[in-house]
C-alpha cells in the first residue's frame, strides 16, 4: 500500500514511518523538517519538506497514494489564549486542506491522529445520581486543594471510571477544540466522498524522540528533563491524577493496523468498515496510572531525586481520563505490548541530542 504520512519526522510520525515500512508499505512523508529528532541524517522517508497547509504540495504528494496517515499537528495544552490562532491554523486549516486534496485525488482511506482530550473529564459515577458529567473544575476549588470533581447534582464525591469511544465529547482547551474539529471535518469528508476514517484517540504517549524543554511538552518529557538536570520532578495537584500512558511504538503499531483496516487490507476474514463514516478508537494501554506513579517510576529508573508534590494546578487540565481499549482490540487487533515498567526504564535514559522539537508538518514546538 502507498501511504502519505503527514508529520513523518515528528515524535509519533517517525515511529509510524518505521512501523509502516516494516509492515511492507511504501511511505511518502510530508513534514517541515527533513529528519526526526534522534534519528540523525537520513531519518526522513521519501517525500517532501512541506507544510500540510500548502495545497499544491499536498496535491503533489497524494499522486498514486492509496491511504493517508495524518499525524501533523500542533499539540499540547499551550501557554495561553495567544496560542489559539496557531492551533486553529495548523490543526483545523491544515486538516481541511488535506481533506479537500484527498477528495480531488480520489483517495478514500484516512487514519487521523486524534486525542483523548476530546473527552474532557473522563467517566464518573455518583452514588446517588449514577453516571454524571462534571463541568470544568472551578479555580476556587483548585486553589483550596479540592482537586476531585464533584457531582453536578448533589456535590458529592465521584468515582472515576474508564471512558469509551461513544462518550459525548467535552473539550476543555483550545488544543482539544481543534482535535474535535479535526474529527468533525474528517467525518464530513467521509459522508460526502464515501471515504473511511479511523480516528485514533491517543492517550498519554511517551517514548524515544519525545521532545523536551518546551511549554508544549508532555508531562513525561518534563519530568525526564528535570531529572536529567538533577532536579526533582514537580508534580501538580496532589499527584493523584489518573492517566493511561502508552508507548509510542505501540501507538505506531496501532496506526499500521488502522490503515490496513480502513484500506481493506486485513486478511483474517474481516470486512473493512462501511464507507462514508468515521470510527473512533482509544489507543491506550488499558492500565491506568497516576501522574505521581509516573514521576516516581522515572525518578527510580534514573536514580534521581524523589518527586515533589507542589499542589499547583493548570486551568484546563482534567483530573482523570483513562480509557476502555476494547474496541481497538476487537476491531483492529490492537493491544499494547510495552509494559509501564519496561517503558519507563527505557524512557528514563537520556535522549539523543536534538535541536528540533516537532510533531511536524506545520510550525510548532510540541509533542504528542
ROTI-788082 format. One record per atom (N, C-alpha, C): x, y, z; residue in one letter. Coordinates in steps of 0.001 Angstrom, whole numbers, padded with zeros to 6 digits, always signed. Last residue first. Layout:
<kolzas>
XYZA...
</kolzas>
This chain:
<kolzas>
+003297+014914+020837X+002010+014273+021085X+002127+013355+022272X+004828+018073+021227X+004886+016630+021125X+003510+016061+021380X+006304+021154+019955X+005269+020329+020562X+005596+018865+020497X+006210+023914+018463X+007157+023342+019409X+006320+022434+020275X+005660+024444+014929X+005235+024264+016313X+006406+023847+017163X+004462+024568+011598X+005320+025149+012618X+004767+024898+014003X+003889+021267+010184X+003472+022652+010388X+004294+023218+011524X+005016+018843+010051X+004045+019144+009019X+003556+020557+009111X+005494+017979+013580X+005795+018112+012173X+004631+018347+011257X+006285+017851+016056X+005394+016762+015663X+005134+016856+014183X+009480+018778+017373X+008428+018887+016367X+007534+017674+016361X+012090+020276+018146X+011006+019754+018978X+009745+019845+018157X+015513+019980+017368X+014141+020169+016904X+013175+019564+017883X+017968+019348+018167X+017674+020779+018136X+016251+021054+017725X+019071+016763+020347X+018267+017216+019210X+018045+018711+019309X+020778+013925+021639X+020679+015373+021467X+019864+015718+020236X+018766+011183+022824X+019811+011682+021920X+019668+013182+021769X+017845+011145+026331X+017574+011090+024897X+018763+011557+024087X+018820+009056+029061X+018912+010367+028393X+018654+010241+026907X+016298+006810+030263X+017641+007010+029731X+017706+008338+028985X+013616+006650+030758X+014439+007377+031733X+015858+007602+031237X+012574+004965+028840X+012372+006399+028677X+013259+007216+029612X+013200+002420+029868X+013792+002880+028612X+013731+004402+028500X+011631+002466+032182X+013071+002227+032292X+013791+002695+031037X+009083+002823+031076X+009668+003885+031887X+011175+003704+032049X+008733+000372+029746X+008716+001625+029006X+009354+002760+029785X+008796-001472+031848X+009831-001521+030802X+009901-000200+030035X+006539-000611+033353X+007872-000690+033965X+008964-000678+032902X+004415-000770+031475X+004746+000502+032097X+006169+000468+032653X+005191-002804+028565X+004709-002608+029931X+005135-001248+030463X+004114-002930+025330X+005207-002423+026167X+004660-002134+027560X+001775-003613+024019X+002703-004692+024367X+003838-004233+025274X-001721-003048+023594X-000400-002520+023931X+000503-003655+024412X-003446-004405+020887X-003277-004409+022337X-001867-003924+022622X-005587-004614+018109X-004525-003877+018801X-004591-004101+020307X-007450-005478+016305X-006472-006447+016766X-005329-005807+017531X-009469-003815+015571X-008170-003619+014917X-007169-004708+015255X-011681-004705+017027X-011840-004376+015611X-010519-004219+014860X-010809-005357+019681X-011794-006188+018971X-011769-005955+017460X-009007-003372+020386X-008609-004776+020452X-009527-005647+019592X-010570-001099+020056X-009353-001255+019250X-008875-002705+019261X-012550-001621+022000X-012907-001525+020586X-011686-001724+019692X-011201-001623+024519X-011797-002855+023991X-012068-002778+022489X-009968+000268+026118X-009381-000003+024796X-010019-001182+024075X-011205+002819+027952X-011506+001422+027658X-010966+001134+026247X-008989+005124+029647X-009767+004629+028517X-010143+003167+028652X-009007+008084+031694X-008461+006781+031311X-009471+006100+030390X-008591+010895+033261X-009045+010480+031939X-008305+009192+031572X-009118+013224+035850X-008913+011822+035485X-009398+011590+034055X-008974+016118+035659X-008496+015357+036805X-008163+013912+036421X-007655+018287+033107X-008709+017442+033668X-008105+016592+034777X-006678+021698+032729X-006335+020300+032952X-007550+019552+033478X-007813+024204+032832X-007940+023464+031588X-007492+022020+031708X-005354+025636+034899X-006728+025691+034412X-006796+025007+033052X-003148+023751+036731X-003331+024491+035480X-004809+024467+035127X-001567+023950+039983X-002563+023443+039043X-002525+024287+037780X+000310+022858+042907X-000013+023801+041838X-001007+023156+040869X+001111+020940+044684X-000227+021498+044873X-000604+022534+043836X+003582+019643+044487X+003552+021087+044699X+002180+021643+045063X+005604+016991+045327X+004213+017362+045043X+004023+018819+045436X+008522+015897+043914X+007982+016833+044911X+006588+017253+044479X+010209+012714+043530X+009300+013775+043088X+008844+014646+044245X+013653+012222+044468X+012244+011853+044563X+011362+013009+044098X+016392+012441+042127X+015694+012809+043357X+014215+012456+043303X+017367+009453+040194X+017296+010875+040516X+016547+011156+041799X+017594+007042+038925X+018394+007264+040125X+018404+008715+040574X+015923+006458+036874X+017077+007307+036559X+018007+007508+037745X+013965+004918+038056X+014702+004360+036935X+015962+005154+036611X+012956+006687+040000X+013604+005446+040406X+014472+004895+039284X+011877+008711+038379X+012915+009036+039355X+013676+007783+039772X+009948+007263+036938X+011068+007877+036238X+012205+008220+037186X+008243+006498+039044X+008879+005484+038208X+010084+006050+037471X+007386+008980+040060X+008160+008078+040911X+008898+007031+040086X+005955+010005+037869X+007126+010720+038388X+008010+009806+039227X+003932+008016+037648X+004839+008312+036542X+006116+008967+037054X+002605+008243+040090X+003257+006985+039726X+004298+007217+038635X+001577+010852+039788X+002564+010566+040826X+003313+009277+040566X-000278+010374+037832X+000872+011216+037485X+001968+011047+038532X-001257+006887+037996X-001363+008293+038381X-000140+009051+037895X-002556+004683+035471X-001537+005056+036456X-001788+006497+036857X-004447+002056+033931X-004321+003422+034456X-003212+003550+035495X-004171+000213+031325X-003679+000086+032699X-003448+001478+033277X-004694+000472+028672X-005717-000167+029479X-005311-000363+030922X-003079+001798+026915X-002580+000541+027470X-003669-000240+028195X-004635+003066+023901X-004239+003161+025306X-003739+001799+025767X-006588+004570+021847X-005277+003921+021758X-004609+004117+023107X-009938+004304+021036X-008996+004655+022089X-007708+003873+021864X-011257+005181+017926X-010637+004121+018717X-009759+004737+019804X-014057+005892+015793X-013040+006319+016752X-012544+005129+017560X-014855+006096+012456X-014880+005210+013608X-013732+005607+014525X-016819+007704+010071X-015650+007781+010940X-015872+006856+012124X-018024+006912+006698X-018133+007181+008121X-016792+007249+008821X-018016+005924+004108X-018864+007066+004426X-018970+007386+005888X-018022+002283+004072X-017564+003610+003647X-018535+004692+004097X-017635+000022+006799X-018506+000581+005775X-017996+001959+005373X-014372-001480+007221X-015522-000714+007696X-016370-000224+006525X-013678-004679+005593X-013322-003317+006006X-014555-002588+006493X-014209-007943+007030X-014532-006935+006021X-014078-005569+006505X-011958-010523+007814X-012747-009380+008267X-013000-008437+007103X-010241-012568+007219X-011652-012806+007009X-012552-011670+007438X-007744-011504+007619X-008221-012520+008563X-009724-012757+008425X-006608-009469+006225X-006777-010738+005520X-007347-011834+006415X-006996-006014+005555X-006949-007081+006546X-007299-008398+005864X-007277-003962+003759X-006210-004929+003505X-006106-006006+004579X-008945-001725+003709X-009483-003019+003316X-008451-004082+003089X-008202+000661+004693X-007899+000433+003279X-008360-000939+002801X-008848+000399+007317X-009640+001346+006517X-009384+001172+005029X-006926-001633+008037X-008370-001864+008135X-009152-000892+007251X-004465-000513+007626X-004795-001736+006898X-006296-002006+006948X-004665+001606+009436X-004547+001859+007997X-004927+000633+007185X-004756+000212+011883X-005895+001028+011464X-005850+001314+009972X-002233-001027+011940X-003439-001846+011962X-004654-001062+011467X-000591+001287+011949X-000490+000301+010876X-001776-000526+010799X-001399+002510+014363X-001587+003201+013081X-001517+002224+011911X-000559+000655+016240X-001997+000909+016089X-002284+001612+014774X+002198+000984+015982X+001597-000265+015521X+000087-000113+015349X+002452+003494+017163X+002812+003313+015755X+002182+002046+015198X+001724+002849+019778X+000895+003778+019012X+001188+003640+017524X+003873+001211+020483X+002527+000644+020436X+001589+001536+019619X+005859+003122+020408X+005933+002008+019446X+004588+001281+019362X+005113+004835+022496X+004998+005314+021114X+005111+004181+020099X+003077+003501+025130X+004375+003678+024483X+004207+004006+023010X+000864+005241+027219X+001021+004235+026179X+002288+004537+025387X-000767+005785+030186X+000485+006053+029478X+000761+004904+028516X-003564+007233+031278X-003138+005991+030656X-001927+006311+029795X-004150+008730+034532X-003924+008784+033105X-003594+007380+032601X-005326+010494+037334X-005218+009205+036643X-005123+009416+035136X-003830+012411+039826X-004497+012449+038530X-004260+011128+037790X-002483+012626+042226X-003444+011544+042080X-004180+011523+040762X-000866+014750+042782X-000266+013604+042120X-001223+012467+041845X-002205+016899+043657X-001683+016007+044691X-001040+014761+044110X-001029+019423+041501X-002150+018969+042322X-001596+018076+043433X+002073+018366+039913X+000978+019287+040193X-000150+018585+040956X+005318+017679+040728X+004035+017045+040456X+002922+017995+040863X+008432+018015+039472X+007413+018767+040198X+006040+018252+039773X+011299+015982+039939X+010089+016270+039161X+009068+016994+040039X+014323+017492+041112X+013161+016647+041379X+012024+016983+040424X+017290+017602+039080X+016235+018247+039861X+015043+017313+040017X+019256+016839+037323X+019478+016594+038745X+018438+017224+039648X+018606+017036+034726X+019334+018178+035282X+019607+018016+036773X+017105+014789+034398X+018385+014848+033684X+019256+015989+034195X+014828+015552+035805X+015703+014524+036367X+017068+014536+035698X+013760+017429+033999X+014198+017862+035337X+015147+016829+035946X+013219+015736+031829X+014146+016851+031676X+014659+017331+033024X+011294+014008+032877X+012605+013476+032494X+013630+014596+032356X+009120+015771+033239X+009736+015094+034393X+011135+014603+034037X+008661+016436+030547X+009017+017484+031512X+009682+016869+032735X+007929+013999+029459X+009150+014654+028983X+009607+015733+029957X+005537+013542+030871X+006634+012591+030988X+007953+013229+030557X+003915+015657+030054X+004392+015637+031430X+005549+014662+031592X+004863+016966+026793X+004064+016160+027704X+004715+016065+029070X+005510+020397+025836X+005897+019004+026001X+004970+018288+026963X+005101+023042+025595X+004100+022185+024965X+004393+020704+025184X+007217+024467+026530X+005985+024528+027323X+004884+023647+026759X+010103+022305+026195X+009190+023299+025644X+007939+023333+026501X+011883+020209+026929X+012284+021594+027118X+011397+022609+026439X+011636+017656+024376X+011802+018112+025756X+012042+019610+025754X+009990+015156+022367X+010671+016439+022574X+010697+016829+024041X+010721+011774+022098X+009756+012723+022656X+010473+014040+022927X+012455+009853+021253X+012264+011022+020377X+011210+011997+020891X+010905+007099+022997X+012045+007721+022329X+011613+008806+021350X+007939+007974+024985X+008921+007075+024400X+010034+007827+023707X+004336+008301+025223X+005702+008612+025649X+006649+007661+024936X+001030+009543+025282X+002076+008832+024548X+003442+009276+025071X-001898+009193+026756X-000624+009876+027017X+000536+009082+026432X-003947+008278+023976X-003871+008711+025366X-002444+009211+025600X-005348+009021+020832X-004172+008693+021626X-004383+009137+023072X-007699+007943+019018X-007654+008865+020155X-006522+008434+021087X-007821+007768+015702X-007126+007141+016819X-006970+008159+017942X-010283+007311+013504X-009736+008364+014354X-009134+007712+015590X-010513+006184+010333X-010267+005688+011684X-009610+006818+012464X-012741+006651+007662X-011807+007268+008617X-011723+006433+009885X-013449+006492+004221X-013473+005806+005507X-012382+006376+006397X-015603+008149+001758X-014343+007690+002330X-014531+007030+003688X-017731+009304+000567X-017773+007851+000714X-016481+007282+001248X-017750+012049+000506X-016977+011356-000531X-017146+009845-000507X-019388+012875+002631X-019509+013499+001310X-018883+012662+000208X-018605+011386+004820X-020002+011343+004386X-020156+011851+002950X-015878+012123+004965X-016250+010733+004710X-017686+010632+004203X-016054+014894+005529X-015390+014431+004299X-015824+013012+003954X-017260+014721+008052X-017964+015374+006944X-017380+014947+005605X-015195+013462+009454X-016489+012790+009327X-017301+013394+008183X-013241+015433+009304X-012999+014141+008672X-014304+013369+008483X-014458+017466+010811X-014147+017686+009399X-013953+016352+008666X-014554+016157+013314X-015793+016576+012644X-015577+016818+011161X-011819+015788+013859X-012712+014635+013722X-013980+015013+012970X-011012+018496+013994X-010434+017591+013003X-011333+016375+012777X-012494+019336+016209X-012795+019896+014895X-012214+019021+013785X-011145+017958+018196X-012526+017581+017897X-012947+018128+016532X-008756+019391+018023X-008748+017956+017745X-010161+017452+017461X-009577+021944+018752X-009138+021721+017378X-009067+020238+017050X-010280+021588+021449X-011282+022081+020490X-010870+021761+019058X-007785+020880+022491X-008853+019888+022439X-009951+020304+021467X-006487+023389+022258X-005975+022209+021562X-007066+021160+021408X-008078+024959+023971X-008017+025244+022536X-007496+024054+021742X-009967+022878+026294X-008959+023886+025955X-008865+023997+024439X-011847+020883+026711X-011663+021880+027766X-010607+022926+027449X-014509+019042+025082X-013148+019587+025118X-013037+020757+026091X-016342+016687+025237X-016461+017897+026046X-015083+018532+026189X-018284+014150+023571X-017085+014983+023696X-017359+016235+024509X-019862+011383+025104X-020040+012697+024482X-018770+013522+024642X-018637+008111+024396X-018880+009196+025352X-018994+010524+024615X-017878+006123+022702X-019191+006714+022466X-019538+007812+023470X-015466+005100+023577X-015460+005997+022422X-016803+006678+022173X-015371+005235+027214X-015450+004565+025924X-015605+005564+024795X-013409+005634+030123X-014276+006238+029121X-014211+005437+027823X-013545+004329+033427X-012901+004353+032114X-013894+004826+031063X-014107+006401+036370X-014108+005151+035624X-013396+005321+034305X-014263+007761+039714X-013840+007813+038311X-013860+006427+037679X-016873+008686+041756X-015979+007565+041485X-015572+007619+040014X-017167+011802+043535X-017457+010918+042413X-016441+009792+042333X-018725+013427+046370X-017554+012906+045660X-017960+011881+044602X-021597+015642+045814X-020918+014541+046494X-019687+014103+045701X-023143+017547+044589X-021869+017970+045151X-021106+016875+045856X-025477+016956+043242X-025531+016995+044708X-024229+017410+045364X-025007+017448+040470X-026351+017452+041025X-026370+017663+042526X-022362+017199+039779X-023026+018469+039448X-024440+018562+040008X-020097+015880+042087X-021324+015622+041342X-022015+016954+041037X-016756+017191+041641X-017926+016862+042457X-019128+016613+041566X-013356+016248+041024X-014633+016808+040581X-015770+016335+041486X-010663+016843+043262X-011592+015873+042699X-012878+016565+042239X-009274+018914+044503X-008971+018586+043122X-009980+017637+042475X-008987+021307+046499X-010063+020343+046274X-010013+019952+044791X-007200+023314+047058X-006714+021947+047107X-007794+020904+046964X-008032+025863+046658X-008188+025329+048011X-007715+023885+048134X-007698+026124+043958X-006857+026938+044839X-006886+026417+046273X-009735+024457+043060X-008345+024079+042833X-007418+024835+043775X-011929+026016+043836X-011757+024672+044391X-010304+024214+044229X-011556+028318+042320X-011540+028437+043782X-011375+027073+044446X-011819+027374+039711X-010489+027733+040205X-010457+027860+041726X-013846+024456+039166X-013703+025891+039438X-012351+026210+040062X-013496+022170+036517X-013295+022389+037954X-013095+023879+038226X-016094+021874+034106X-014728+022270+034459X-014615+022564+035952X-018634+019455+035139X-018106+020542+034336X-016665+020841+034707X-019285+015908+035115X-018927+017150+035809X-018369+018190+034857X-021662+013922+034353X-020642+014590+033565X-020286+015918+034245X-022571+010656+035634X-022696+012108+035550X-021518+012668+034774X-024349+007772+036471X-023368+008355+035560X-023612+009853+035409X-025905+008227+039694X-025404+007375+038626X-024353+008071+037771X-026689+009666+041893X-027242+010056+040599X-026705+009231+039423X-025458+008520+044174X-026870+008875+044216X-027450+009069+042823X-022821+008034+043587X-023577+007013+044295X-025063+007278+044327X-021804+008897+040337X-022227+009378+041648X-023064+008275+042301X-019090+008318+038198X-020350+007823+038733X-020571+008416+040114X-017446+009320+035143X-017649+009398+036590X-019021+008852+036964X-014898+009452+032680X-016192+008911+033099X-016281+008921+034624X-013020+012516+032302X-013343+011141+031973X-014724+010744+032459X-013165+015809+030852X-013076+014914+032005X-013499+013512+031579X-012615+015646+027390X-012614+016483+028586X-012368+015613+029799X-012502+014174+025056X-013479+013767+026067X-013629+014798+027188X-010431+015095+023535X-011778+015430+023070X-012829+015087+024121X-008112+014092+024550X-008534+015391+025068X-009927+015776+024589X-007311+011808+023287X-008249+011638+024395X-008739+012975+024936X-007125+012512+019767X-006604+012559+021125X-007712+012347+022144X-006063+011538+016457X-006880+012343+017350X-006322+012216+018765X-004825+011092+013497X-004303+011126+014859X-005151+012084+015679X-006626+009225+011193X-006452+010539+011794X-005918+010397+013206X-006400+007560+008238X-006206+007395+009686X-005833+008760+010239X-008400+007096+005381X-007681+008038+006255X-007594+007494+007670X-009169+006590+002028X-008877+005937+003307X-007991+006845+004148X-009499+007586-000592X-010667+007419+000267X-010428+006756+001600X-008578+009787-003065X-008028+008935-002002X-009084+008808-000910X-009147+011519-005154X-009863+010253-005081X-009272+009274-004085X-008141+014028-005304X-007281+012942-005791X-007975+011588-005767X-010122+015564-004141X-009768+015799-005542X-008975+014638-006130X-010038+014502-001549X-011256+014373-002345X-010950+014560-003829X-007486+015317-000794X-007790+013883-000874X-009036+013655-001719X-007868+018058-000725X-006997+017495-001760X-007178+015985-001875X-009591+018259+001480X-010017+018760+000166X-009181+018154-000953X-007950+017203+003504X-009178+016509+003116X-009676+016958+001742X-005868+019156+003626X-005581+017757+003320X-006830+017033+002820X-007330+021440+004377X-006594+021409+003106X-006330+019962+002689X-008265+020603+006901X-009218+020931+005832X-008545+020906+004459X-005872+020341+008308X-006691+019153+008049X-007683+019412+006922X-005066+023046+008339X-004225+022015+007733X-005010+020760+007398X-007173+024252+009773X-006934+024595+008376X-006098+023529+007672X-006797+022799+012255X-008079+022845+011553X-007860+023146+010068X-004028+022855+012937X-004833+021651+013125X-006115+021660+012297X-002951+025394+012132X-002287+024132+011841X-003275+022970+011849X-004905+027315+012916X-004308+027329+011587X-003738+025961+011226X-005463+026675+015593X-006520+026614+014587X-005936+026527+013185X-002981+027070+016828X-003652+025778+016909X-004682+025639+015793X-002596+029808+016188X-001675+028789+015675X-002311+027402+015725X-004731+031115+017541X-004598+031192+016079X-003692+030114+015504X-004212+030319+020331X-005393+029881+019577X-005236+029997+018063X-002158+031295+021867X-001867+030139+021023X-003023+029774+020095X-003211+033223+023484X-002478+033699+022310X-002102+032550+021373X-004203+031995+025706X-005109+032150+024566X-004400+032677+023322X-001225+030114+026607X-002399+030916+026935X-003225+031100+025655X+000268+027681+026101X+000645+028647+027132X-000553+029471+027566X-000572+024168+025583X-000212+025525+025193X+000083+026416+026385X-001197+021495+025691X-002161+022441+026253X-001851+023870+025839X-000384+019796+022571X-000135+020251+023926X-001149+021278+024382X+000453+020468+019059X-000117+019704+020167X+000222+020334+021502X-000233+020755+015722X+000328+021494+016854X-000341+020915+018089X+000351+018062+013416X-000490+018845+014325X+000375+019698+015227X+000317+015222+011380X+000773+016600+011533X-000183+017400+012401X-000712+012711+010862X-000144+012956+012190X+000167+014433+012442X-002576+010808+008958X-002444+012238+009249X-002022+012449+010693X-002144+008766+006404X-001992+008718+007857X-001632+010137+008306X-003999+007718+003603X-003298+008807+004294X-003298+008538+005786X-003744+005556+000715X-004299+005920+002017X-003429+007003+002642X-002642+005383-001838X-003828+004582-001521X-004512+005025-000236X-001267+007639-004264X-001392+007206-002870X-002688+006428-002679X-000875+008865-006703X-000529+007459-006569X-000657+006893-005175X-000442+011988-005273X-000493+011235-006540X-000016+009800-006329X-000044+013413-002980X-001158+012465-002999X-001210+011633-004277X+001925+015248-003439X+002272+014073-002654X+001171+013022-002644X+000574+017255-004853X+001676+016511-005484X+001920+015184-004768X-001237+018152-002886X-001737+017544-004113X-000654+016718-004800X+000534+019252-001017X-000292+018105-000638X-000795+017384-001886X+001537+021394-002532X+002437+020330-002078X+001652+019080-001710X-000821+022878-002895X-000077+022381-004051X+000850+021232-003655X-001612+023551-000267X-002452+022676-001086X-001691+022102-002268X-000151+023691+002648X+000210+024038+001271X-000519+023083+000333X-000495+022763+005152X-001454+023771+004693X-001198+024221+003254X+001632+021156+005687X+000369+020485+005398X-000705+021462+004931X+004623+022099+004107X+003616+022434+005114X+002297+021771+004729X+007599+020102+003516X+006492+020963+003107X+005535+021147+004269X+009824+018139+002156X+009782+019082+003267X+008758+020138+002886X+008516+015085+000824X+008885+016488+000693X+008925+017168+002052X+009727+011742+000302X+008660+012729+000355X+009193+014127+000195X+010906+008937+002084X+010713+009564+000786X+009549+010553+000867X+011674+009811+005518X+011238+008891+004475X+011126+009659+003167X+014470+010927+007299X+013254+011307+006576X+012923+010244+005539X+016903+010247+008345X+015717+009791+009048X+014424+010104+008333X+019269+011121+007323X+018610+010027+006640X+017355+009536+007312X+021020+011882+010317X+020791+012097+008888X+020108+010879+008282X+019186+011174+013393X+020354+011551+012609X+020005+011784+011158X+017167+010641+015126X+017420+009638+014084X+018645+009957+013260X+016607+012667+016942X+017216+011442+017449X+017497+010387+016400X+013794+013913+015236X+014727+014071+016347X+015280+012724+016792X+013761+013152+011717X+013144+013051+013033X+014179+013285+014111X+014364+015439+009009X+014685+014255+009811X+013964+014306+011137X+013362+017726+007731X+013802+016592+006925X+014062+015326+007718X+010282+019354+008551X+011661+019048+008914X+012109+017786+008192X+007694+019564+007807X+008501+020776+007703X+009975+020519+007991X+006552+016807+005825X+006961+017375+007101X+007753+018651+006854X+005465+013897+004508X+005277+015345+004404X+005580+015922+005776X+006508+010838+002871X+006389+011744+004001X+006131+013187+003613X+005358+007762+001935X+005750+009055+001384X+005487+010090+002474X+006013+004346+002120X+005663+005565+002841X+006218+006780+002128X+004706+001275+001451X+005583+002308+000882X+005114+003659+001415X+004705-001559+003672X+004037-000480+002959X+005062+000547+002485X+005774-003543+005266X+005788-003737+003823X+005098-002651+003023X+006117-003138+007909X+004959-003941+007537X+004833-004112+006020X+008218-001374+007950X+008477-002743+008396X+007336-003682+008010X+006825+000921+007184X+007837+000358+006292X+008120-001091+006652X+005247+001297+009478X+004615+001074+008176X+005588+000432+007194X+007230+001732+011415X+006323+000591+011540X+005651+000266+010213X+008481+004085+010488X+009248+002852+010643X+008336+001629+010682X+006313+005862+010580X+007012+005612+009321X+007790+004306+009387X+005748+005856+013309X+004765+005304+012377X+005409+004987+011032X+008000+007185+014220X+007809+005786+014603X+006782+005118+013691X+007483+009674+013096X+008704+008959+012711X+008615+007490+013091X+005013+010405+014324X+005111+010169+012895X+006341+009393+012482X+005533+010888+017032X+004749+009716+016645X+004973+009381+015169X+007476+013092+016470X+007599+012082+017526X+006839+010809+017160X+008062+013704+012918X+007739+014043+014289X+007877+012869+015236X+008318+013272+010277X+009563+013411+011026X+009311+013763+012486X+005738+013192+009240X+006548+011973+009180X+007862+012067+009943X+003459+014721+008966X+004149+014713+010253X+005134+013568+010361X+001629+012412+006932X+001927+013785+007332X+002544+013771+008728X+002144+010008+004695X+002249+010187+006135X+002592+011637+006428X+000585+008190+002271X+001087+009524+002582X+001010+009705+004085X+001319+004979+001106X+000757+005768+002201X+001400+007143+002244X+000532+002233-000808X+001233+003515-000842X+000548+004471+000135X+000847-001196+000000X+000000+000000+000000X+000878+001239+000000X
</kolzas>
